[in-house]
Amino acid sequence: MATTVCRARFIWLLIVLAPTVFATLGLAQNASPISRSGIYRGHRVSFQIVKGKMIFEGDIALEHVDQKPRRRARSARRRR
């Protein structure tokens, strides 16, 4: 009798907690990637964050994307 109760509790925990654990670990099928945009090698690009990587056009991993465009440095010389 005691083993049946323990087994029932274990199965109930699996049914209740498994979806939460899978969603937390990112194993859920319906997890949507995050869309961002930035500057990559001087060009504005839109990409998605998938498993911590920046993915462009679905299959190109970008290594470094600037979030803000760089400002041009002002000339050190002043016009007289």
PLY file of the C-alpha trace (Angstrom):
ply
format ascii 1.0
element vertex 80
property float x
property float y
property float z
element edge 79
property int vertex1
property int vertex2
end_header
0.00 0.00 0.00
2.76 2.46 0.92
4.62 1.86 -2.33
1.45 2.49 -4.33
0.95 5.83 -2.60
4.58 6.82 -3.16
4.36 5.80 -6.82
1.15 7.82 -7.26
2.74 10.91 -5.69
5.81 10.55 -7.89
3.71 10.30 -11.05
1.63 13.31 -9.96
4.82 15.35 -9.42
6.09 14.38 -12.88
2.83 15.42 -14.52
2.63 18.73 -12.67
6.30 19.78 -12.61
7.62 18.43 -15.93
6.11 21.20 -18.13
7.49 23.86 -15.81
10.96 22.33 -15.79
11.05 21.94 -19.59
9.87 25.52 -20.12
12.47 26.81 -17.69
15.28 24.92 -19.42
14.24 26.24 -22.81
13.22 22.85 -24.12
9.68 23.94 -24.93
8.79 23.79 -28.62
6.81 27.03 -28.62
9.57 29.27 -27.20
9.88 32.23 -29.56
13.27 33.88 -30.17
13.89 37.51 -29.26
14.21 39.93 -32.20
16.80 42.72 -32.09
18.60 45.04 -34.48
22.04 46.57 -34.55
25.11 47.43 -36.60
27.26 44.60 -37.99
30.37 45.58 -39.99
28.87 48.97 -40.77
25.47 47.66 -41.92
22.16 47.75 -40.04
20.93 44.19 -39.44
17.93 42.58 -37.78
18.65 39.34 -35.96
17.18 36.95 -33.42
18.65 35.70 -30.16
18.48 31.88 -30.29
20.09 29.87 -27.49
22.22 32.88 -26.59
23.56 33.44 -30.13
22.76 36.23 -32.58
21.25 34.62 -35.70
20.82 36.56 -38.97
18.51 35.32 -41.75
17.80 32.10 -39.87
21.19 30.43 -40.29
24.05 32.96 -40.02
25.62 33.38 -36.57
26.92 36.91 -35.98
29.93 37.27 -33.73
29.63 40.91 -32.61
26.82 43.39 -33.20
26.92 46.99 -31.97
23.63 48.00 -30.40
24.09 51.71 -31.17
25.64 53.26 -34.26
29.08 54.70 -33.68
29.34 58.46 -33.62
31.87 60.00 -35.91
34.77 61.55 -34.07
34.96 65.30 -34.41
38.04 66.68 -35.97
40.71 67.65 -33.49
41.55 70.69 -35.57
39.26 73.67 -35.40
38.68 75.85 -38.42
40.00 79.39 -38.05
0 1
1 2
2 3
3 4
4 5
5 6
6 7
7 8
8 9
9 10
10 11
11 12
12 13
13 14
14 15
15 16
16 17
17 18
18 19
19 20
20 21
21 22
22 23
23 24
24 25
25 26
26 27
27 28
28 29
29 30
30 31
31 32
32 33
33 34
34 35
35 36
36 37
37 38
38 39
39 40
40 41
41 42
42 43
43 44
44 45
45 46
46 47
47 48
48 49
49 50
50 51
51 52
52 53
53 54
54 55
55 56
56 57
57 58
58 59
59 60
60 61
61 62
62 63
63 64
64 65
65 66
66 67
67 68
68 69
69 70
70 71
71 72
72 73
73 74
74 75
75 76
76 77
77 78
78 79
